[in-house]
Amino acid sequence: MVGSGAGMPRFDVFGRYVLDVRREEGRWVAYRVGEGTRRRVNLPVPSDLDDGDLDRYLEDLLHESSSPDTSLRRLP
C-alpha cells in the first residue's frame, strides 16, 4: 500500500477500504488508498474540524457503509 505521510490520519472504513485524510491549503482532503494507489475522494469535511474529531465525524458521514459487526477505526 501507499504509505501515509507523517501525521496524516488513516482510517479503516468499516473493513471496506482505507482512507487517508490530510490538510491541504487549510482544508481537509481525503484519499482512498488501495494497492499502490491513492485516489482523491470528495468528502465534505469542515475546515475547522480538529484532527481528534475526525473519527466521529467520518463515522457519522460514512455510516451507510457499515454493517452490524464493523466500525470505522483510526489506523496506526
mmJSON file of the N, C-alpha and C atoms, coordinates in Angstrom:
{"data_MODEL":{"atom_site":{
"group_PDB":["ATOM","ATOM","ATOM","ATOM","ATOM","ATOM","ATOM","ATOM","ATOM","ATOM","ATOM","ATOM","ATOM","ATOM","ATOM","ATOM","ATOM","ATOM","ATOM","ATOM","ATOM","ATOM","ATOM","ATOM","ATOM","ATOM","ATOM","ATOM","ATOM","ATOM","ATOM","ATOM","ATOM","ATOM","ATOM","ATOM","ATOM","ATOM","ATOM","ATOM","ATOM","ATOM","ATOM","ATOM","ATOM","ATOM","ATOM","ATOM","ATOM","ATOM","ATOM","ATOM","ATOM","ATOM","ATOM","ATOM","ATOM","ATOM","ATOM","ATOM","ATOM","ATOM","ATOM","ATOM","ATOM","ATOM","ATOM","ATOM","ATOM","ATOM","ATOM","ATOM","ATOM","ATOM","ATOM","ATOM","ATOM","ATOM","ATOM","ATOM","ATOM","ATOM","ATOM","ATOM","ATOM","ATOM","ATOM","ATOM","ATOM","ATOM","ATOM","ATOM","ATOM","ATOM","ATOM","ATOM","ATOM","ATOM","ATOM","ATOM","ATOM","ATOM","ATOM","ATOM","ATOM","ATOM","ATOM","ATOM","ATOM","ATOM","ATOM","ATOM","ATOM","ATOM","ATOM","ATOM","ATOM","ATOM","ATOM","ATOM","ATOM","ATOM","ATOM","ATOM","ATOM","ATOM","ATOM","ATOM","ATOM","ATOM","ATOM","ATOM","ATOM","ATOM","ATOM","ATOM","ATOM","ATOM","ATOM","ATOM","ATOM","ATOM","ATOM","ATOM","ATOM","ATOM","ATOM","ATOM","ATOM","ATOM","ATOM","ATOM","ATOM","ATOM","ATOM","ATOM","ATOM","ATOM","ATOM","ATOM","ATOM","ATOM","ATOM","ATOM","ATOM","ATOM","ATOM","ATOM","ATOM","ATOM","ATOM","ATOM","ATOM","ATOM","ATOM","ATOM","ATOM","ATOM","ATOM","ATOM","ATOM","ATOM","ATOM","ATOM","ATOM","ATOM","ATOM","ATOM","ATOM","ATOM","ATOM","ATOM","ATOM","ATOM","ATOM","ATOM","ATOM","ATOM","ATOM","ATOM","ATOM","ATOM","ATOM","ATOM","ATOM","ATOM","ATOM","ATOM","ATOM","ATOM","ATOM","ATOM","ATOM","ATOM","ATOM","ATOM","ATOM","ATOM","ATOM","ATOM","ATOM","ATOM","ATOM","ATOM","ATOM","ATOM","ATOM","ATOM"],
"id":[1,2,3,4,5,6,7,8,9,10,11,12,13,14,15,16,17,18,19,20,21,22,23,24,25,26,27,28,29,30,31,32,33,34,35,36,37,38,39,40,41,42,43,44,45,46,47,48,49,50,51,52,53,54,55,56,57,58,59,60,61,62,63,64,65,66,67,68,69,70,71,72,73,74,75,76,77,78,79,80,81,82,83,84,85,86,87,88,89,90,91,92,93,94,95,96,97,98,99,100,101,102,103,104,105,106,107,108,109,110,111,112,113,114,115,116,117,118,119,120,121,122,123,124,125,126,127,128,129,130,131,132,133,134,135,136,137,138,139,140,141,142,143,144,145,146,147,148,149,150,151,152,153,154,155,156,157,158,159,160,161,162,163,164,165,166,167,168,169,170,171,172,173,174,175,176,177,178,179,180,181,182,183,184,185,186,187,188,189,190,191,192,193,194,195,196,197,198,199,200,201,202,203,204,205,206,207,208,209,210,211,212,213,214,215,216,217,218,219,220,221,222,223,224,225,226,227,228],
"type_symbol":["N","C","C","N","C","C","N","C","C","N","C","C","N","C","C","N","C","C","N","C","C","N","C","C","N","C","C","N","C","C","N","C","C","N","C","C","N","C","C","N","C","C","N","C","C","N","C","C","N","C","C","N","C","C","N","C","C","N","C","C","N","C","C","N","C","C","N","C","C","N","C","C","N","C","C","N","C","C","N","C","C","N","C","C","N","C","C","N","C","C","N","C","C","N","C","C","N","C","C","N","C","C","N","C","C","N","C","C","N","C","C","N","C","C","N","C","C","N","C","C","N","C","C","N","C","C","N","C","C","N","C","C","N","C","C","N","C","C","N","C","C","N","C","C","N","C","C","N","C","C","N","C","C","N","C","C","N","C","C","N","C","C","N","C","C","N","C","C","N","C","C","N","C","C","N","C","C","N","C","C","N","C","C","N","C","C","N","C","C","N","C","C","N","C","C","N","C","C","N","C","C","N","C","C","N","C","C","N","C","C","N","C","C","N","C","C","N","C","C","N","C","C","N","C","C","N","C","C"],
"label_atom_id":["N","CA","C","N","CA","C","N","CA","C","N","CA","C","N","CA","C","N","CA","C","N","CA","C","N","CA","C","N","CA","C","N","CA","C","N","CA","C","N","CA","C","N","CA","C","N","CA","C","N","CA","C","N","CA","C","N","CA","C","N","CA","C","N","CA","C","N","CA","C","N","CA","C","N","CA","C","N","CA","C","N","CA","C","N","CA","C","N","CA","C","N","CA","C","N","CA","C","N","CA","C","N","CA","C","N","CA","C","N","CA","C","N","CA","C","N","CA","C","N","CA","C","N","CA","C","N","CA","C","N","CA","C","N","CA","C","N","CA","C","N","CA","C","N","CA","C","N","CA","C","N","CA","C","N","CA","C","N","CA","C","N","CA","C","N","CA","C","N","CA","C","N","CA","C","N","CA","C","N","CA","C","N","CA","C","N","CA","C","N","CA","C","N","CA","C","N","CA","C","N","CA","C","N","CA","C","N","CA","C","N","CA","C","N","CA","C","N","CA","C","N","CA","C","N","CA","C","N","CA","C","N","CA","C","N","CA","C","N","CA","C","N","CA","C","N","CA","C","N","CA","C","N","CA","C","N","CA","C","N","CA","C","N","CA","C"],
"label_alt_id":[null,null,null,null,null,null,null,null,null,null,null,null,null,null,null,null,null,null,null,null,null,null,null,null,null,null,null,null,null,null,null,null,null,null,null,null,null,null,null,null,null,null,null,null,null,null,null,null,null,null,null,null,null,null,null,null,null,null,null,null,null,null,null,null,null,null,null,null,null,null,null,null,null,null,null,null,null,null,null,null,null,null,null,null,null,null,null,null,null,null,null,null,null,null,null,null,null,null,null,null,null,null,null,null,null,null,null,null,null,null,null,null,null,null,null,null,null,null,null,null,null,null,null,null,null,null,null,null,null,null,null,null,null,null,null,null,null,null,null,null,null,null,null,null,null,null,null,null,null,null,null,null,null,null,null,null,null,null,null,null,null,null,null,null,null,null,null,null,null,null,null,null,null,null,null,null,null,null,null,null,null,null,null,null,null,null,null,null,null,null,null,null,null,null,null,null,null,null,null,null,null,null,null,null,null,null,null,null,null,null,null,null,null,null,null,null,null,null,null,null,null,null,null,null,null,null,null,null],
"label_comp_id":["MET","MET","MET","VAL","VAL","VAL","GLY","GLY","GLY","SER","SER","SER","GLY","GLY","GLY","ALA","ALA","ALA","GLY","GLY","GLY","MET","MET","MET","PRO","PRO","PRO","ARG","ARG","ARG","PHE","PHE","PHE","ASP","ASP","ASP","VAL","VAL","VAL","PHE","PHE","PHE","GLY","GLY","GLY","ARG","ARG","ARG","TYR","TYR","TYR","VAL","VAL","VAL","LEU","LEU","LEU","ASP","ASP","ASP","VAL","VAL","VAL","ARG","ARG","ARG","ARG","ARG","ARG","GLU","GLU","GLU","GLU","GLU","GLU","GLY","GLY","GLY","ARG","ARG","ARG","TRP","TRP","TRP","VAL","VAL","VAL","ALA","ALA","ALA","TYR","TYR","TYR","ARG","ARG","ARG","VAL","VAL","VAL","GLY","GLY","GLY","GLU","GLU","GLU","GLY","GLY","GLY","THR","THR","THR","ARG","ARG","ARG","ARG","ARG","ARG","ARG","ARG","ARG","VAL","VAL","VAL","ASN","ASN","ASN","LEU","LEU","LEU","PRO","PRO","PRO","VAL","VAL","VAL","PRO","PRO","PRO","SER","SER","SER","ASP","ASP","ASP","LEU","LEU","LEU","ASP","ASP","ASP","ASP","ASP","ASP","GLY","GLY","GLY","ASP","ASP","ASP","LEU","LEU","LEU","ASP","ASP","ASP","ARG","ARG","ARG","TYR","TYR","TYR","LEU","LEU","LEU","GLU","GLU","GLU","ASP","ASP","ASP","LEU","LEU","LEU","LEU","LEU","LEU","HIS","HIS","HIS","GLU","GLU","GLU","SER","SER","SER","SER","SER","SER","SER","SER","SER","PRO","PRO","PRO","ASP","ASP","ASP","THR","THR","THR","SER","SER","SER","LEU","LEU","LEU","ARG","ARG","ARG","ARG","ARG","ARG","LEU","LEU","LEU","PRO","PRO","PRO"],
"label_asym_id":["A","A","A","A","A","A","A","A","A","A","A","A","A","A","A","A","A","A","A","A","A","A","A","A","A","A","A","A","A","A","A","A","A","A","A","A","A","A","A","A","A","A","A","A","A","A","A","A","A","A","A","A","A","A","A","A","A","A","A","A","A","A","A","A","A","A","A","A","A","A","A","A","A","A","A","A","A","A","A","A","A","A","A","A","A","A","A","A","A","A","A","A","A","A","A","A","A","A","A","A","A","A","A","A","A","A","A","A","A","A","A","A","A","A","A","A","A","A","A","A","A","A","A","A","A","A","A","A","A","A","A","A","A","A","A","A","A","A","A","A","A","A","A","A","A","A","A","A","A","A","A","A","A","A","A","A","A","A","A","A","A","A","A","A","A","A","A","A","A","A","A","A","A","A","A","A","A","A","A","A","A","A","A","A","A","A","A","A","A","A","A","A","A","A","A","A","A","A","A","A","A","A","A","A","A","A","A","A","A","A","A","A","A","A","A","A","A","A","A","A","A","A","A","A","A","A","A","A"],
"label_entity_id":["1","1","1","1","1","1","1","1","1","1","1","1","1","1","1","1","1","1","1","1","1","1","1","1","1","1","1","1","1","1","1","1","1","1","1","1","1","1","1","1","1","1","1","1","1","1","1","1","1","1","1","1","1","1","1","1","1","1","1","1","1","1","1","1","1","1","1","1","1","1","1","1","1","1","1","1","1","1","1","1","1","1","1","1","1","1","1","1","1","1","1","1","1","1","1","1","1","1","1","1","1","1","1","1","1","1","1","1","1","1","1","1","1","1","1","1","1","1","1","1","1","1","1","1","1","1","1","1","1","1","1","1","1","1","1","1","1","1","1","1","1","1","1","1","1","1","1","1","1","1","1","1","1","1","1","1","1","1","1","1","1","1","1","1","1","1","1","1","1","1","1","1","1","1","1","1","1","1","1","1","1","1","1","1","1","1","1","1","1","1","1","1","1","1","1","1","1","1","1","1","1","1","1","1","1","1","1","1","1","1","1","1","1","1","1","1","1","1","1","1","1","1","1","1","1","1","1","1"],
"label_seq_id":[1,1,1,2,2,2,3,3,3,4,4,4,5,5,5,6,6,6,7,7,7,8,8,8,9,9,9,10,10,10,11,11,11,12,12,12,13,13,13,14,14,14,15,15,15,16,16,16,17,17,17,18,18,18,19,19,19,20,20,20,21,21,21,22,22,22,23,23,23,24,24,24,25,25,25,26,26,26,27,27,27,28,28,28,29,29,29,30,30,30,31,31,31,32,32,32,33,33,33,34,34,34,35,35,35,36,36,36,37,37,37,38,38,38,39,39,39,40,40,40,41,41,41,42,42,42,43,43,43,44,44,44,45,45,45,46,46,46,47,47,47,48,48,48,49,49,49,50,50,50,51,51,51,52,52,52,53,53,53,54,54,54,55,55,55,56,56,56,57,57,57,58,58,58,59,59,59,60,60,60,61,61,61,62,62,62,63,63,63,64,64,64,65,65,65,66,66,66,67,67,67,68,68,68,69,69,69,70,70,70,71,71,71,72,72,72,73,73,73,74,74,74,75,75,75,76,76,76],
"pdbx_PDB_ins_code":[null,null,null,null,null,null,null,null,null,null,null,null,null,null,null,null,null,null,null,null,null,null,null,null,null,null,null,null,null,null,null,null,null,null,null,null,null,null,null,null,null,null,null,null,null,null,null,null,null,null,null,null,null,null,null,null,null,null,null,null,null,null,null,null,null,null,null,null,null,null,null,null,null,null,null,null,null,null,null,null,null,null,null,null,null,null,null,null,null,null,null,null,null,null,null,null,null,null,null,null,null,null,null,null,null,null,null,null,null,null,null,null,null,null,null,null,null,null,null,null,null,null,null,null,null,null,null,null,null,null,null,null,null,null,null,null,null,null,null,null,null,null,null,null,null,null,null,null,null,null,null,null,null,null,null,null,null,null,null,null,null,null,null,null,null,null,null,null,null,null,null,null,null,null,null,null,null,null,null,null,null,null,null,null,null,null,null,null,null,null,null,null,null,null,null,null,null,null,null,null,null,null,null,null,null,null,null,null,null,null,null,null,null,null,null,null,null,null,null,null,null,null,null,null,null,null,null,null],
"Cartn_x":[0.831,0.0,0.864,0.306,0.989,1.041,2.192,2.327,1.685,1.198,0.634,1.748,1.553,2.536,2.583,3.644,3.799,2.624,1.975,0.876,-0.422,-0.478,-1.691,-2.602,-3.782,-4.684,-5.107,-5.135,-5.514,-6.587,-7.632,-8.774,-9.137,-9.51,-10.142,-11.629,-12.241,-13.643,-14.503,-14.924,-15.831,-15.336,-14.004,-13.423,-13.543,-14.003,-14.227,-13.071,-12.469,-11.35,-10.609,-9.453,-8.634,-8.717,-8.821,-8.951,-7.854,-7.068,-6.09,-6.736,-6.559,-7.099,-5.945,-5.786,-4.675,-5.128,-4.346,-4.577,-3.857,-4.585,-4.001,-4.594,-3.746,-4.163,-5.275,-5.128,-6.074,-7.364,-7.489,-8.703,-8.359,-9.33,-9.16,-9.429,-8.532,-8.682,-8.538,-9.442,-9.456,-9.006,-8.279,-7.797,-8.153,-8.73,-8.983,-7.733,-7.232,-5.957,-6.198,-5.474,-5.531,-4.125,-4.014,-2.699,-1.9,-0.965,-0.096,-0.765,-1.99,-2.692,-3.252,-3.524,-4.219,-5.062,-6.369,-7.29,-8.075,-8.08,-8.798,-10.298,-10.97,-12.421,-13.034,-14.242,-14.914,-15.722,-15.169,-15.864,-15.979,-17.162,-17.353,-16.912,-15.61,-15.077,-14.841,-15.481,-15.312,-13.849,-13.399,-12.012,-11.628,-12.587,-12.271,-12.354,-12.608,-12.683,-11.293,-11.162,-9.888,-9.591,-8.307,-7.868,-8.523,-8.627,-9.195,-10.674,-11.351,-12.778,-13.069,-12.022,-12.22,-12.904,-12.505,-13.069,-14.594,-15.101,-16.545,-17.248,-16.659,-17.255,-17.35,-16.246,-16.25,-17.217,-17.296,-18.247,-19.672,-20.01,-21.346,-21.588,-20.592,-20.717,-20.816,-20.065,-19.95,-20.7,-21.568,-22.228,-23.019,-23.429,-24.183,-23.332,-22.01,-21.106,-20.917,-21.47,-21.238,-22.171,-21.805,-22.661,-22.582,-23.439,-23.505,-22.181,-21.287,-20.045,-18.824,-19.018,-17.886,-17.89,-16.735,-16.633,-15.584,-15.632,-14.59,-13.527,-12.27,-11.212,-9.982,-9.32,-8.073,-6.966,-6.159,-5.041,-3.758,-2.84,-1.562,-0.688],
"Cartn_y":[-1.192,0.0,1.239,2.295,3.574,4.037,4.454,4.889,6.237,6.461,7.76,8.685,9.976,10.956,11.087,11.689,11.875,12.674,12.145,12.849,12.814,12.081,12.002,10.932,11.319,10.311,9.311,8.051,6.968,6.151,5.803,5.118,3.869,2.818,1.638,1.944,2.036,2.419,1.165,0.713,-0.42,-1.676,-1.848,-3.031,-3.048,-1.956,-1.905,-1.267,-0.215,0.463,1.309,1.833,2.685,4.109,5.045,6.451,7.231,8.006,8.944,10.319,11.087,12.441,13.368,14.439,15.368,16.803,17.703,19.136,19.582,20.258,20.857,22.251,23.256,24.646,24.99,24.5,24.819,24.028,23.06,22.24,20.783,19.99,18.54,17.964,17.09,16.405,14.912,14.116,12.676,11.91,10.815,9.932,8.494,7.798,6.362,5.636,4.744,4.075,2.631,2.189,0.799,0.272,-0.882,-1.484,-0.59,0.157,1.001,2.223,2.555,3.706,4.587,5.808,6.743,7.622,7.655,8.42,9.397,10.644,11.673,11.399,11.571,11.414,12.696,12.987,14.208,13.964,14.366,14.264,15.667,16.06,17.405,17.486,17.597,17.678,19.162,19.68,21.099,21.45,22.561,23.004,23.216,23.626,23.931,22.709,21.537,20.315,19.915,19.633,19.205,17.755,17.428,16.069,15.053,15.381,14.469,14.186,15.026,14.847,14.158,13.877,13.249,11.885,11.079,9.729,9.778,10.562,10.627,11.234,12.291,12.939,11.959,11.262,10.322,9.165,8.694,7.618,8.078,9.294,9.828,9.999,10.493,10.763,9.485,8.46,7.25,6.051,6.255,5.145,4.217,4.683,3.82,2.675,2.778,1.707,0.639,0.87,-0.054,-1.251,-2.251,-3.403,-3.663,-4.537,-4.692,-5.004,-5.714,-6.125,-5.319,-4.128,-3.337,-1.961,-1.317,0.048,0.793,2.103,2.925,3.073,2.813,2.923,3.585,4.344,5.017,3.978,3.997,3.053,3.712,2.885,3.438,3.969],
"Cartn_z":[0.0,0.0,0.0,-0.524,-0.495,0.941,1.408,2.791,3.013,4.227,4.542,4.999,4.815,5.225,6.731,7.233,8.673,9.201,10.229,10.847,10.068,8.969,8.18,8.78,9.28,9.824,8.747,9.134,8.225,8.928,8.192,8.773,7.983,8.712,8.121,8.164,6.989,6.883,6.829,7.996,8.133,7.429,7.363,6.738,5.23,4.633,3.181,2.416,2.993,2.339,3.363,2.946,3.798,3.261,4.182,3.84,4.544,3.777,4.324,4.284,5.346,5.398,5.749,4.986,5.249,5.039,5.614,5.424,4.165,3.287,2.083,1.935,1.982,1.852,2.84,4.079,5.135,5.127,4.222,4.141,4.331,4.808,4.876,3.49,3.036,1.758,2.024,1.454,1.707,0.469,0.715,-0.35,-0.002,-0.95,-0.791,-1.243,-0.387,-0.628,-1.026,-2.061,-2.499,-2.687,-3.258,-3.514,-4.46,-3.901,-4.72,-5.307,-4.855,-5.408,-4.295,-4.635,-3.76,-4.682,-4.416,-5.263,-4.397,-4.808,-4.053,-4.127,-2.987,-2.936,-2.394,-2.817,-2.419,-1.151,-0.005,1.278,1.87,2.31,2.867,4.326,4.561,5.918,6.242,7.295,7.632,7.911,7.388,7.545,8.995,9.828,11.221,12.139,11.594,12.389,12.871,14.162,14.733,14.361,14.266,13.97,14.908,16.179,17.163,16.966,16.191,15.945,14.611,13.828,12.516,12.619,13.602,13.738,13.808,14.756,14.955,13.743,13.169,12.008,10.832,10.534,9.412,9.654,10.894,11.205,10.925,11.344,11.077,9.578,8.87,7.439,6.611,6.997,6.186,6.765,7.73,8.424,7.507,6.334,5.417,4.876,4.994,4.552,5.624,6.799,7.908,7.864,8.643,8.887,10.391,10.932,12.388,13.086,12.469,13.131,12.707,12.131,11.675,12.331,12.273,12.79,11.98,12.074,11.489,12.557,12.193,13.197,12.615,13.479,13.093,13.101,12.056,11.947,12.457,12.962,13.458,12.333],
"occupancy":[1.0,1.0,1.0,1.0,1.0,1.0,1.0,1.0,1.0,1.0,1.0,1.0,1.0,1.0,1.0,1.0,1.0,1.0,1.0,1.0,1.0,1.0,1.0,1.0,1.0,1.0,1.0,1.0,1.0,1.0,1.0,1.0,1.0,1.0,1.0,1.0,1.0,1.0,1.0,1.0,1.0,1.0,1.0,1.0,1.0,1.0,1.0,1.0,1.0,1.0,1.0,1.0,1.0,1.0,1.0,1.0,1.0,1.0,1.0,1.0,1.0,1.0,1.0,1.0,1.0,1.0,1.0,1.0,1.0,1.0,1.0,1.0,1.0,1.0,1.0,1.0,1.0,1.0,1.0,1.0,1.0,1.0,1.0,1.0,1.0,1.0,1.0,1.0,1.0,1.0,1.0,1.0,1.0,1.0,1.0,1.0,1.0,1.0,1.0,1.0,1.0,1.0,1.0,1.0,1.0,1.0,1.0,1.0,1.0,1.0,1.0,1.0,1.0,1.0,1.0,1.0,1.0,1.0,1.0,1.0,1.0,1.0,1.0,1.0,1.0,1.0,1.0,1.0,1.0,1.0,1.0,1.0,1.0,1.0,1.0,1.0,1.0,1.0,1.0,1.0,1.0,1.0,1.0,1.0,1.0,1.0,1.0,1.0,1.0,1.0,1.0,1.0,1.0,1.0,1.0,1.0,1.0,1.0,1.0,1.0,1.0,1.0,1.0,1.0,1.0,1.0,1.0,1.0,1.0,1.0,1.0,1.0,1.0,1.0,1.0,1.0,1.0,1.0,1.0,1.0,1.0,1.0,1.0,1.0,1.0,1.0,1.0,1.0,1.0,1.0,1.0,1.0,1.0,1.0,1.0,1.0,1.0,1.0,1.0,1.0,1.0,1.0,1.0,1.0,1.0,1.0,1.0,1.0,1.0,1.0,1.0,1.0,1.0,1.0,1.0,1.0,1.0,1.0,1.0,1.0,1.0,1.0,1.0,1.0,1.0,1.0,1.0,1.0],
"B_iso_or_equiv":[0.0,0.0,0.0,0.0,0.0,0.0,0.0,0.0,0.0,0.0,0.0,0.0,0.0,0.0,0.0,0.0,0.0,0.0,0.0,0.0,0.0,0.0,0.0,0.0,0.0,0.0,0.0,0.0,0.0,0.0,0.0,0.0,0.0,0.0,0.0,0.0,0.0,0.0,0.0,0.0,0.0,0.0,0.0,0.0,0.0,0.0,0.0,0.0,0.0,0.0,0.0,0.0,0.0,0.0,0.0,0.0,0.0,0.0,0.0,0.0,0.0,0.0,0.0,0.0,0.0,0.0,0.0,0.0,0.0,0.0,0.0,0.0,0.0,0.0,0.0,0.0,0.0,0.0,0.0,0.0,0.0,0.0,0.0,0.0,0.0,0.0,0.0,0.0,0.0,0.0,0.0,0.0,0.0,0.0,0.0,0.0,0.0,0.0,0.0,0.0,0.0,0.0,0.0,0.0,0.0,0.0,0.0,0.0,0.0,0.0,0.0,0.0,0.0,0.0,0.0,0.0,0.0,0.0,0.0,0.0,0.0,0.0,0.0,0.0,0.0,0.0,0.0,0.0,0.0,0.0,0.0,0.0,0.0,0.0,0.0,0.0,0.0,0.0,0.0,0.0,0.0,0.0,0.0,0.0,0.0,0.0,0.0,0.0,0.0,0.0,0.0,0.0,0.0,0.0,0.0,0.0,0.0,0.0,0.0,0.0,0.0,0.0,0.0,0.0,0.0,0.0,0.0,0.0,0.0,0.0,0.0,0.0,0.0,0.0,0.0,0.0,0.0,0.0,0.0,0.0,0.0,0.0,0.0,0.0,0.0,0.0,0.0,0.0,0.0,0.0,0.0,0.0,0.0,0.0,0.0,0.0,0.0,0.0,0.0,0.0,0.0,0.0,0.0,0.0,0.0,0.0,0.0,0.0,0.0,0.0,0.0,0.0,0.0,0.0,0.0,0.0,0.0,0.0,0.0,0.0,0.0,0.0,0.0,0.0,0.0,0.0,0.0,0.0],
"pdbx_formal_charge":[null,null,null,null,null,null,null,null,null,null,null,null,null,null,null,null,null,null,null,null,null,null,null,null,null,null,null,null,null,null,null,null,null,null,null,null,null,null,null,null,null,null,null,null,null,null,null,null,null,null,null,null,null,null,null,null,null,null,null,null,null,null,null,null,null,null,null,null,null,null,null,null,null,null,null,null,null,null,null,null,null,null,null,null,null,null,null,null,null,null,null,null,null,null,null,null,null,null,null,null,null,null,null,null,null,null,null,null,null,null,null,null,null,null,null,null,null,null,null,null,null,null,null,null,null,null,null,null,null,null,null,null,null,null,null,null,null,null,null,null,null,null,null,null,null,null,null,null,null,null,null,null,null,null,null,null,null,null,null,null,null,null,null,null,null,null,null,null,null,null,null,null,null,null,null,null,null,null,null,null,null,null,null,null,null,null,null,null,null,null,null,null,null,null,null,null,null,null,null,null,null,null,null,null,null,null,null,null,null,null,null,null,null,null,null,null,null,null,null,null,null,null,null,null,null,null,null,null],
"auth_seq_id":[1,1,1,2,2,2,3,3,3,4,4,4,5,5,5,6,6,6,7,7,7,8,8,8,9,9,9,10,10,10,11,11,11,12,12,12,13,13,13,14,14,14,15,15,15,16,16,16,17,17,17,18,18,18,19,19,19,20,20,20,21,21,21,22,22,22,23,23,23,24,24,24,25,25,25,26,26,26,27,27,27,28,28,28,29,29,29,30,30,30,31,31,31,32,32,32,33,33,33,34,34,34,35,35,35,36,36,36,37,37,37,38,38,38,39,39,39,40,40,40,41,41,41,42,42,42,43,43,43,44,44,44,45,45,45,46,46,46,47,47,47,48,48,48,49,49,49,50,50,50,51,51,51,52,52,52,53,53,53,54,54,54,55,55,55,56,56,56,57,57,57,58,58,58,59,59,59,60,60,60,61,61,61,62,62,62,63,63,63,64,64,64,65,65,65,66,66,66,67,67,67,68,68,68,69,69,69,70,70,70,71,71,71,72,72,72,73,73,73,74,74,74,75,75,75,76,76,76],
"auth_comp_id":["MET","MET","MET","VAL","VAL","VAL","GLY","GLY","GLY","SER","SER","SER","GLY","GLY","GLY","ALA","ALA","ALA","GLY","GLY","GLY","MET","MET","MET","PRO","PRO","PRO","ARG","ARG","ARG","PHE","PHE","PHE","ASP","ASP","ASP","VAL","VAL","VAL","PHE","PHE","PHE","GLY","GLY","GLY","ARG","ARG","ARG","TYR","TYR","TYR","VAL","VAL","VAL","LEU","LEU","LEU","ASP","ASP","ASP","VAL","VAL","VAL","ARG","ARG","ARG","ARG","ARG","ARG","GLU","GLU","GLU","GLU","GLU","GLU","GLY","GLY","GLY","ARG","ARG","ARG","TRP","TRP","TRP","VAL","VAL","VAL","ALA","ALA","ALA","TYR","TYR","TYR","ARG","ARG","ARG","VAL","VAL","VAL","GLY","GLY","GLY","GLU","GLU","GLU","GLY","GLY","GLY","THR","THR","THR","ARG","ARG","ARG","ARG","ARG","ARG","ARG","ARG","ARG","VAL","VAL","VAL","ASN","ASN","ASN","LEU","LEU","LEU","PRO","PRO","PRO","VAL","VAL","VAL","PRO","PRO","PRO","SER","SER","SER","ASP","ASP","ASP","LEU","LEU","LEU","ASP","ASP","ASP","ASP","ASP","ASP","GLY","GLY","GLY","ASP","ASP","ASP","LEU","LEU","LEU","ASP","ASP","ASP","ARG","ARG","ARG","TYR","TYR","TYR","LEU","LEU","LEU","GLU","GLU","GLU","ASP","ASP","ASP","LEU","LEU","LEU","LEU","LEU","LEU","HIS","HIS","HIS","GLU","GLU","GLU","SER","SER","SER","SER","SER","SER","SER","SER","SER","PRO","PRO","PRO","ASP","ASP","ASP","THR","THR","THR","SER","SER","SER","LEU","LEU","LEU","ARG","ARG","ARG","ARG","ARG","ARG","LEU","LEU","LEU","PRO","PRO","PRO"],
"auth_asym_id":["A","A","A","A","A","A","A","A","A","A","A","A","A","A","A","A","A","A","A","A","A","A","A","A","A","A","A","A","A","A","A","A","A","A","A","A","A","A","A","A","A","A","A","A","A","A","A","A","A","A","A","A","A","A","A","A","A","A","A","A","A","A","A","A","A","A","A","A","A","A","A","A","A","A","A","A","A","A","A","A","A","A","A","A","A","A","A","A","A","A","A","A","A","A","A","A","A","A","A","A","A","A","A","A","A","A","A","A","A","A","A","A","A","A","A","A","A","A","A","A","A","A","A","A","A","A","A","A","A","A","A","A","A","A","A","A","A","A","A","A","A","A","A","A","A","A","A","A","A","A","A","A","A","A","A","A","A","A","A","A","A","A","A","A","A","A","A","A","A","A","A","A","A","A","A","A","A","A","A","A","A","A","A","A","A","A","A","A","A","A","A","A","A","A","A","A","A","A","A","A","A","A","A","A","A","A","A","A","A","A","A","A","A","A","A","A","A","A","A","A","A","A","A","A","A","A","A","A"],
"auth_atom_id":["N","CA","C","N","CA","C","N","CA","C","N","CA","C","N","CA","C","N","CA","C","N","CA","C","N","CA","C","N","CA","C","N","CA","C","N","CA","C","N","CA","C","N","CA","C","N","CA","C","N","CA","C","N","CA","C","N","CA","C","N","CA","C","N","CA","C","N","CA","C","N","CA","C","N","CA","C","N","CA","C","N","CA","C","N","CA","C","N","CA","C","N","CA","C","N","CA","C","N","CA","C","N","CA","C","N","CA","C","N","CA","C","N","CA","C","N","CA","C","N","CA","C","N","CA","C","N","CA","C","N","CA","C","N","CA","C","N","CA","C","N","CA","C","N","CA","C","N","CA","C","N","CA","C","N","CA","C","N","CA","C","N","CA","C","N","CA","C","N","CA","C","N","CA","C","N","CA","C","N","CA","C","N","CA","C","N","CA","C","N","CA","C","N","CA","C","N","CA","C","N","CA","C","N","CA","C","N","CA","C","N","CA","C","N","CA","C","N","CA","C","N","CA","C","N","CA","C","N","CA","C","N","CA","C","N","CA","C","N","CA","C","N","CA","C","N","CA","C","N","CA","C","N","CA","C","N","CA","C","N","CA","C","N","CA","C"],
"pdbx_PDB_model_num":[1,1,1,1,1,1,1,1,1,1,1,1,1,1,1,1,1,1,1,1,1,1,1,1,1,1,1,1,1,1,1,1,1,1,1,1,1,1,1,1,1,1,1,1,1,1,1,1,1,1,1,1,1,1,1,1,1,1,1,1,1,1,1,1,1,1,1,1,1,1,1,1,1,1,1,1,1,1,1,1,1,1,1,1,1,1,1,1,1,1,1,1,1,1,1,1,1,1,1,1,1,1,1,1,1,1,1,1,1,1,1,1,1,1,1,1,1,1,1,1,1,1,1,1,1,1,1,1,1,1,1,1,1,1,1,1,1,1,1,1,1,1,1,1,1,1,1,1,1,1,1,1,1,1,1,1,1,1,1,1,1,1,1,1,1,1,1,1,1,1,1,1,1,1,1,1,1,1,1,1,1,1,1,1,1,1,1,1,1,1,1,1,1,1,1,1,1,1,1,1,1,1,1,1,1,1,1,1,1,1,1,1,1,1,1,1,1,1,1,1,1,1,1,1,1,1,1,1]
}}}
